[in-house]
Amino acid sequence: MLRKLYVFIKRDFLMLFTYKFAMVFSYVQMIMNLFLFVLFAGMFGERMLSMLEPFGGDFIQYILIGSIGWGYLWSAMGAASGSIQQEMMRGTFEPIFLTPTSPFVIVMAYTIWGLFMGTISMGIFLFFGLAVFNVELTGDYFMAFVLMGLSIAMMIGFGLMVAGLNVFLKQVGALVSVIQGIAMFLCGVYFPLEVLPEIIQPLGKVLPMYYSIMGLRVALSDQVSSPVIMQYFWILLVLAVVALILGACLFRKGLDRARREGTLAYY
């Protein structure tokens, strides 16, 4: 299996460096988006905001942590959910399926690749946050990594669900984009839920991604006690286990149904 993972990841590396300009411009766009949010918030003249006191008060730090967490989550989700769709678009899914290669290997390879690219994005965000905006990240780094690991596992589970749906329903990528847009708005990525109308605020706490972003924030804040961090740990642990089990089941059922209907190679 390790050799197959290596082959898939090597292929992705070759494709990445084949389209160098696309790679460079994607990172330039990402950096510009970070500056856009920071400069927009800077119009209000105050870097320390009372609304953000539970997280240290620094709005640039708030945006930076949200950007890092959100980017990592959707690197995992997008890689897992888009893996099968990418192979279908290239016309390689059915030939691969005729070999002794499990579809889970394909998903795993794409996920590893997505996390690798997410790590590069995180490094860029951290560089600009620390070097350009003088952000100081404090708190419990170990728990931050643990919570992010659980969040990634949870998002991989959701990605498997989408991949399973994509195998027999086809073209569900638009659904992922809609969910991503709604979740980014409601999960406190760039602004706290308190700025939203009161009738909308409870909706954010229904979304699993909210607990990922909030867990990362509380872990990287000196203002929050360990018991609060552990609450997010247990919530994310349960969500990760449930999402992975449901994702694996739905993915397998999607493959089985596509086999029965003879639509495995359709896109």
ZALUMBA-883682 format. One record per atom (N, C-alpha, C, CB): residue in three letters; y, z, x. Coordinates in steps of 0.05 Angstrom, whole numbers, plus 5000, padded with zeros to 4 digits. Each point is the difference from the previous one (the first is absolute). Glycine has a CB too. Layout:
BEGIN
AlaYZX ...
***
This chain:
BEGIN
Met497650005017 Met502450004983 Met502550005017 Met497550244964 Leu502449915059 Leu502450015017 Leu500749735011 Leu498850475012 Arg499149374994 Arg500649735011 Arg501349834978 Arg496150045031 Lys503049984944 Lys501249854979 Lys502950084995 Lys495549954979 Leu505050315022 Leu502850104998 Leu501749895022 Leu498350424978 Tyr500649585046 Tyr501549895023 Tyr500749714996 Tyr497750325030 Val500449524960 Val500549714995 Val502249964980 Val495249905011 Phe504750244967 Phe502049974979 Phe502850085011 Phe496650104964 Ile503550125050 Ile502650105011 Ile501149815021 Ile498750474990 Lys499549425027 Lys500849815020 Lys501149754986 Lys496550175032 Arg502349744947 Arg501049774985 Arg502850054989 Arg495449884987 Asp505150375003 Asp502750064990 Asp502050015022 Asp497950274964 Phe501349825060 Phe501949995023 Phe500749725007 Phe498050425017 Leu500049404984 Leu500549725006 Leu501949874980 Leu495549985022 Met504150094952 Met501749894980 Met502850115001 Met496049944971 Leu504250315036 Leu502750135003 Leu501649865021 Leu498150444985 Phe500749515038 Phe501549895022 Phe500349694998 Phe498450385029 Thr500149514952 Thr500449714994 Thr502749964985 Thr495049934998 Tyr505750264986 Tyr502549994984 Tyr501950215010 Tyr497649824960 Lys503450145065 Lys501750215013 Lys502650054985 Lys498049875044 Phe503349914947 Phe502650034987 Phe499750164974 Phe501549575020 Ala496450384965 Ala499650154975 Ala499650295006 Ala497949604979 Met500750475042 Met499650285008 Met502750135008 Met495349895015 Val506249975001 Val502650115010 Val501950044976 Val499449785045 Phe500850024938 Phe501950024978 Phe499250214980 Phe501049525006 Ser496450534990 Ser499150214982 Ser501050275010 Ser496049734987 Tyr503950325039 Tyr500950255011 Tyr503150025000 Tyr495950025029 Val505449754975 Val502950004998 Val500950074972 Val500349665036 Gln498450234944 Gln500650064972 Gln499650304994 Gln498749534987 Met499150585024 Met499450284996 Met502250185011 Met495149895001 Ile505850045023 Ile502150165013 Ile502649984985 Ile497849925044 Met502849834946 Met502549974985 Met499950154974 Met500549555020 Asn497250474967 Asn499750164976 Asn500650295005 Asn496649684982 Leu502450425041 Leu500550285007 Leu503050055004 Leu495550035022 Phe505849794993 Phe502950025004 Phe501549984973 Phe499549815047 Leu499650024936 Leu501349964974 Leu500150264984 Leu498549524999 Phe499250614999 Phe499950264985 Phe501750215013 Phe495449884984 Val504550145043 Val501550205014 Val503049964998 Val496250055032 Leu504749704971 Leu502849944999 Leu501150034972 Leu499549695039 Phe498850244941 Phe500850034972 Phe500550294994 Phe497449594987 Ala500750585021 Ala500450294995 Ala502350115016 Ala495150044992 Gly505549835031 Gly502250105017 Gly502749964987 Gly497249905039 Met503049934941 Met502649964986 Met501150254988 Met498649544991 Phe499650655004 Phe500950254987 Phe501250205019 Phe496549934966 Gly503450005060 Gly501450165020 Gly498750255010 Gly503949824980 Glu494150285007 Glu498650255007 Glu497249945008 Glu503050274970 Arg496249815054 Arg497249965008 Arg498250224989 Arg501649785041 Met499550464957 Met498450234989 Met500750034970 Met500050235046 Leu498049744938 Leu500350014971 Leu498650254988 Leu500449494998 Ser501050654985 Ser498950244988 Ser497549944984 Ser504650204998 Met495349574989 Met497649934984 Met497549995017 Met503049744970 Leu497350205056 Leu497749975018 Leu499550255017 Leu501049515001 Glu500250714992 Glu499750255016 Glu497150095002 Glu504550134986 Pro493849834994 Pro497150085003 Pro498649855022 Pro500050114952 Phe501249665056 Phe498749835021 Phe501749995025 Phe497849734964 Gly504150455039 Gly501750015024 Gly502849904995 Gly496049935026 Gly504549924952 Gly502749924993 Gly500949735011 Gly500950474997 Asp497849435024 Asp500849765014 Asp499049754985 Asp500150245045 Phe501749604943 Phe499149784984 Phe498749785017 Phe503650104967 Ile497349875059 Ile498749805017 Ile497150085006 Ile504549895020 Gln495150374985 Gln497250095004 Gln498449964974 Gln501650345033 Tyr499649704944 Tyr498649964975 Tyr499249714997 Tyr502750374979 Ile499149455027 Ile499349714998 Ile497949925020 Ile504749914983 Leu495650205042 Leu498149935021 Leu497150094993 Leu503850045033 Ile495950214958 Ile497350104993 Ile498949844977 Ile501350465016 Gly500449484964 Gly499149844977 Gly499149725009 Gly503050264971 Ser498549625047 Ser499349735009 Ser497450005016 Ser504949895002 Ile494750315015 Ile497650025016 Ile497650044982 Ile502650185039 Gly497650024943 Gly497850064982 Gly499349774982 Gly501350475002 Trp500749414986 Trp499649784981 Trp498849765015 Trp503850164972 Gly497249775051 Gly498949775015 Gly497150045007 Gly504549925018 Tyr494850324991 Tyr497250055007 Tyr498249994976 Tyr501650295037 Leu499349824940 Leu498350004976 Leu499449724991 Leu502050434987 Trp500049405013 Trp499649734989 Trp498849815021 Trp503850084969 Ser496350005056 Ser498549855020 Ser497050034994 Ser503650075035 Ala495650174959 Ala497150054993 Ala499349884974 Ala500250425025 Met501549624954 Met499449894974 Met500049705000 Met502150404980 Gly499949485032 Gly500249715001 Gly497749875015 Gly504950044997 Ala494350085025 Ala497849895016 Ala497450024985 Ala502450135042 Ala497050094946 Ala497550034985 Ala499949834976 Ala499750475016 Ser502549524969 Ser500049844975 Ser500249705005 Ser502150394977 Gly499249535045 Gly500349725005 Gly497949875017 Gly504750084996 Ser493450085014 Ser498049905018 Ser498349774988 Ser499950455021 Ile499049614956 Ile498349804987 Ile501649764991 Ile496950364985 Gln505649695005 Gln501749784991 Gln500749815023 Gln501950304965 Gln498649815059 Gln500649845023 Gln497749825007 Gln503050355017 Glu494549764983 Glu497749835006 Glu499649794979 Glu497950395024 Met502749674951 Met499749804978 Met502049785005 Met498450354968 Met504149725039 Met502049805004 Met499349815023 Met503450324983 Arg495349795038 Arg499349845023 Arg497449854996 Arg502350335028 Gly496349724950 Gly497549874994 Gly497750105017 Gly502649614987 Thr497750635024 Thr498050115018 Thr498350234988 Thr503049875037 Phe497750204938 Phe498750244989 Phe497049944994 Phe504350144980 Glu495149635007 Glu497249944994 Glu498449955025 Glu501549814957 Pro499550035063 Pro498449975024 Pro499450275014 Pro502149555006 Ile499950634994 Ile499550265012 Ile497950164984 Ile504850015018 Phe495349954956 Phe498250154983 Phe497149905003 Phe503850074968 Leu495949685042 Leu497349905005 Leu498850115026 Leu501349594975 Thr500350545041 Thr499150135024 Thr499350294994 Thr502849685029 Pro495750454989 Pro499450294996 Pro502450175006 Pro495349915011 Thr507050034976 Thr502450165003 Thr500850124974 Thr501549705037 Ser498750564962 Ser500750144976 Ser503049964993 Ser496450345009 Pro504349624966 Pro502849974993 Pro501650255008 Pro498749714962 Phe500050525040 Phe501450245008 Phe500949985029 Phe497250274967 Val501349575049 Val500849965028 Val502649845001 Val495250015015 Ile505149804967 Ile502449844998 Ile502450184993 Ile497449594987 Val502250584993 Val502150184991 Val500750195023 Val498449974952 Met499650145062 Met500550195021 Met501649875023 Met495750244988 Ala503549515019 Ala501449865021 Ala503049954993 Ala495749785014 Tyr504750134961 Tyr502849964991 Tyr501650265000 Tyr498449614973 Thr500250615019 Thr501450264998 Thr500750105028 Thr497550104959 Ile500749875060 Ile500750085028 Ile502349835010 Ile495250135008 Trp504849624986 Trp502249825009 Trp502650094986 Trp496849625007 Gly503150434967 Gly502450094986 Gly501150265011 Gly498349774960 Leu499950425047 Leu501050255011 Leu501149965028 Leu496550244973 Phe502449575042 Phe501149945026 Phe502949904997 Phe495449895018 Met505049924964 Met502749894995 Met501850214989 Met498049554993 Gly500950634990 Gly501650224990 Gly500950195022 Gly497649964957 Thr500750085063 Thr500750185022 Thr502349885016 Thr495250165002 Ile504749575002 Ile502249875014 Ile502650044984 Ile496849665020 Ser503150304954 Ser502350044983 Ser501150295002 Ser498349644969 Met499850555031 Met500850285002 Met501450055026 Met496250134971 Gly502749755051 Gly501350045026 Gly502849895001 Gly495549975020 Ile504949804967 Ile502749884999 Ile501950184984 Ile498049535004 Phe501150564973 Phe501750184985 Phe500750255015 Phe497849834959 Leu500250295055 Leu500550245015 Leu502049955023 Leu495450164988 Phe504349615025 Phe501849945022 Phe502949994991 Phe496349745022 Phe504150114956 Phe502849974990 Phe501050264988 Phe499249524992 Gly499050634995 Gly500950264989 Gly500750205021 Gly497149914962 Leu501350115060 Leu500550195020 Leu502249915020 Leu495350154995 Ala504649605012 Ala501849905021 Ala502849924989 Ala496049855026 Val504050034951 Val502549894989 Val501450204982 Val498149545003 Phe500350594979 Phe501250184980 Phe499850305007 Phe499049654967 Asn499750415057 Asn499850285009 Asn498750184980 Asn504049935028 Val493949974959 Val498550164981 Val498150195015 Val500349634965 Glu499550625026 Glu498250195012 Glu497850064979 Glu503750205029 Leu493849744979 Leu497750064983 Leu498750255009 Leu499349514991 Thr500750694992 Thr498850265006 Thr497850064979 Thr504350175021 Gly494550064981 Gly498050084981 Gly497250015011 Gly502949804965 Asp495250175018 Asp497150025008 Asp499049715004 Asp499450444975 Tyr500549465050 Tyr499249735005 Tyr497049964993 Tyr503549975036 Phe494950244970 Phe497149974995 Phe499549964970 Phe499150305039 Met502249864944 Met499549974971 Met501249744990 Met500150494995 Ala502049415018 Ala501249744993 Ala497949785004 Ala504750175012 Phe493949845011 Phe497949805006 Phe497750034981 Phe501350005048 Val497950254945 Val497850054982 Val500749894972 Val498750415026 Leu503749654964 Leu500849914974 Leu500249694999 Leu502550434993 Met498549465029 Met500249715001 Met497249875000 Met504450035024 Gly493750104991 Gly497349895000 Gly498750014973 Gly499650165047 Leu500850064938 Leu498950014973 Leu501449794982 Leu499050495006 Ser503649474998 Ser501449814984 Ser499049725005 Ser504050295000 Ile495449655025 Ile499049735007 Ile497349964988 Ile502550015043 Ala495750204958 Ala497449984987 Ala500349954970 Ala498150315035 Met503849824953 Met500549964971 Met500849724994 Met501350484996 Met500549415021 Met501049734995 Met497949795006 Met504650165012 Ile493649895007 Ile497849825004 Ile498249994975 Ile500150105050 Gly499550134938 Gly498550014975 Gly501349834978 Gly498450455012 Phe504249584985 Phe501549834980 Phe499849715008 Phe503150384991 Gly497049565035 Gly499849725009 Gly497249894993 Gly503250105037 Leu494750064966 Leu497449904992 Leu499849944970 Leu498050275038 Met503449904946 Met500149944971 Met501249734995 Met500350504990 Val502049455022 Val501449744996 Val498349775011 Val504450245003 Ala494349805020 Ala498349795011 Ala497749944981 Ala501250155047 Gly497650064941 Gly497949954981 Gly500949854976 Gly497950425015 Leu504549644975 Leu501149854977 Leu500649725008 Leu501950424982 Asn499049545043 Asn500849745009 Asn497649815003 Asn503850205023 Val493849914982 Val497749835004 Val499249864974 Val498450325035 Phe501849814942 Phe499249864975 Phe502349944982 Phe495750235003 Leu506649904999 Leu502349934984 Leu501849795013 Leu499850454980 Lys500349555047 Lys501649815016 Lys503050054996 Lys496249664997 Gln505350295024 Gln502950004999 Gln501250254988 Gln499849514996 Val499350725014 Val501250254991 Val502150115020 Val495750104975 Gly505049735044 Gly502050095020 Gly502650074988 Gly497849715033 Ala503050154946 Ala502550064986 Ala500050284989 Ala500649524989 Leu497150585002 Leu499850274990 Leu500650205021 Leu496649854967 Val502450105057 Val500650195023 Val502950015005 Val495549905020 Ser505949874980 Ser502950005005 Ser501550164979 Ser499549555022 Val499750424953 Val501350154979 Val499650305003 Val499449614969 Ile498150475037 Ile499450285004 Ile501650115024 Ile495449934981 Gln504849915040 Gln501450095024 Gln503050044994 Gln496749755028 Gly504550074957 Gly502850024993 Gly500550254983 Gly500549515003 Ile497950534977 Ile500350234982 Ile499650265015 Ile498549734961 Ala499450285056 Ala499450245015 Ala502250075020 Ala495149904994 Met506049905019 Met502150055019 Met502450124987 Met498449625028 Phe502150294947 Phe502350104985 Phe499650294990 Phe500949534986 Leu496650545008 Leu499550264987 Leu498850215019 Leu499349754959 Cys500150185065 Cys498750195018 Cys501850135020 Cys496049734995 Gly506650245003 Gly501850145018 Gly500049895028 Gly499450404972 Val500249345031 Val499849895027 Val502850005013 Val496149714986 Tyr505950195000 Tyr502749985012 Tyr502050194987 Tyr498949535011 Phe500350594967 Phe501850194986 Phe498350204985 Phe503849664997 Pro497150584999 Pro498450204986 Pro499949944970 Pro501350345034 Leu496649754953 Leu499649954972 Leu502350114983 Leu495150015007 Glu506350195003 Glu502150144985 Glu502349814993 Glu498750425022 Val501649364992 Val502249824994 Val499349824976 Val501450015048 Leu496049984945 Leu499249834977 Leu500550154974 Leu496549785029 Pro503750074949 Pro500350144974 Pro497750194995 Pro502449604982 Glu498150625005 Glu497950214996 Glu497649894986 Glu503650344999 Ile496749474983 Ile497849904985 Ile498049845018 Ile502949994959 Ile498149915064 Ile498449845018 Ile498750165021 Ile503049624991 Gln498250615017 Gln499150155022 Gln497050084999 Gln504650175004 Pro494449924972 Pro497150084999 Pro498149775007 Pro501350334966 Leu499649425030 Leu498349775005 Leu499349985030 Leu502049764961 Gly499950325056 Gly499549995029 Gly497750185008 Gly504849895007 Lys495050344980 Lys498050205008 Lys497249924990 Lys503550354999 Val496449444984 Val497449904991 Val498749825022 Val501550034952 Leu500249855064 Leu499149805020 Leu498950155025 Leu503449664983 Pro494250265026 Pro498950135024 Pro501749985025 Pro495549914980 Met505949865022 Met501649955024 Met502350215003 Met498949514997 Tyr501950604980 Tyr502150215001 Tyr499250235018 Tyr501549864954 Tyr496050225043 Tyr499050235015 Tyr499649945030 Tyr497750164958 Ser501849585048 Ser499949925028 Ser502750025013 Ser496249694989 Ile505850204998 Ile502750005012 Ile501150295001 Ile500849544982 Met498950614996 Met500950285000 Met498550175020 Met501349944952 Gly496150015051 Gly498550165019 Gly500949955028 Gly496149984970 Leu504549775037 Leu501149935026 Leu502750135005 Leu497549574999 Arg504150434980 Arg502750125003 Arg499850305005 Arg501949654970 Val496450495014 Val499950295003 Val498750085027 Val499750054950 Ala498449785060 Ala498850065025 Ala501949975024 Ala495749854981 Leu506349975015 Leu501949955022 Leu502650144994 Leu497949565008 Ser502050664977 Ser502450154994 Ser499650305008 Ser501249684962 Asp500850445050 Asp499950285006 Asp500750184976 Asp501249885047 Gln499649994931 Gln500950154977 Gln497750084981 Gln504349765004 Val493350145002 Val497750034981 Val497850175013 Val501149564978 Ser497850625007 Ser497950185010 Ser497249875000 Ser502750394983 Ser495549725032 Ser497349895003 Ser498549984973 Ser499950185047 Pro500350034936 Pro498649974974 Pro500849764984 Pro499750494999 Val502849435002 Val500949764986 Val498749755012 Val504450224989 Ile495449775038 Ile498749785013 Ile497149984992 Ile503250045039 Met495450194960 Met497250004992 Met499649914972 Met499350375032 Gln502649674950 Gln499849894973 Gln499749705000 Gln502750394983 Tyr499049495033 Tyr499949705003 Tyr497449925013 Tyr505049985003 Phe494050185016 Phe497549935013 Phe497749984980 Phe501650235042 Trp498149984941 Trp497850004980 Trp500449784980 Trp499550495007 Ile502949464984 Ile500549784981 Ile499249735012 Ile503850264979 Leu497049695045 Leu499449745013 Leu497049985007 Leu504749995018 Leu494150234989 Leu497149995005 Leu498449924976 Leu500650365034 Val500149764943 Val498649924975 Val500649714993 Val500350474984 Leu502249455018 Leu500849724994 Leu498549805018 Leu504550174984 Ala495349905042 Ala498749825019 Ala497149974993 Ala503250145036 Val495450084959 Val497149994994 Val499549844974 Val499350445023 Val502349614956 Val499649864975 Val500649715003 Val501250424975 Ala501049515039 Ala500849725003 Ala497949855016 Ala504850134998 Leu494149985023 Leu498049865016 Leu497549954984 Leu501950215042 Ile497249994943 Ile497549974984 Ile500449794979 Ile498850485009 Leu503449544976 Leu500649804979 Leu500449735011 Leu502050364972 Gly499449625051 Gly500649755013 Gly497449865009 Gly504450185014 Ala493849974999 Ala497549885009 Ala498349914976 Ala500150305040 Cys499849854939 Cys498549934976 Cys501149754987 Cys498850474993 Leu503949525003 Leu501249774987 Leu499849755017 Leu503250314977 Phe497149725049 Phe499749775018 Phe497249894998 Phe503450205031 Arg494549974970 Arg497349914997 Arg499549864974 Arg498550375030 Lys502549754948 Lys499649884973 Lys501449734998 Lys499750464981 Gly502749515032 Gly501349755000 Gly498449785014 Gly504450254999 Leu494549825024 Leu498349815014 Leu497549924984 Leu501650205043 Asp497250004945 Asp497549944984 Asp500749824977 Asp498150445013 Arg504149614973 Arg500849834977 Arg500649725009 Arg501750414976 Ala499749565047 Ala500749745010 Ala497549845008 Ala504550185016 Arg493549964995 Arg497549875006 Arg498649904975 Arg499550305040 Arg500449864940 Arg498649934975 Arg501449764987 Arg498650474993 Glu504149525008 Glu501549794986 Glu500349755018 Glu502450354973 Gly496949675052 Gly500249775019 Gly502949945007 Gly495949834980 Thr505850375020 Thr502849955006 Thr500950135027 Thr500949984951 Leu497150085066 Leu500650145024 Leu502049865018 Leu495450194998 Ala504449555004 Ala501749855018 Ala502649904987 Ala495949865025 Tyr504450184948 Tyr502449914986 Tyr502450175008 Tyr497149834962 Tyr505250035038 Tyr502550145006 Tyr502049964977 Tyr499249955050 
***
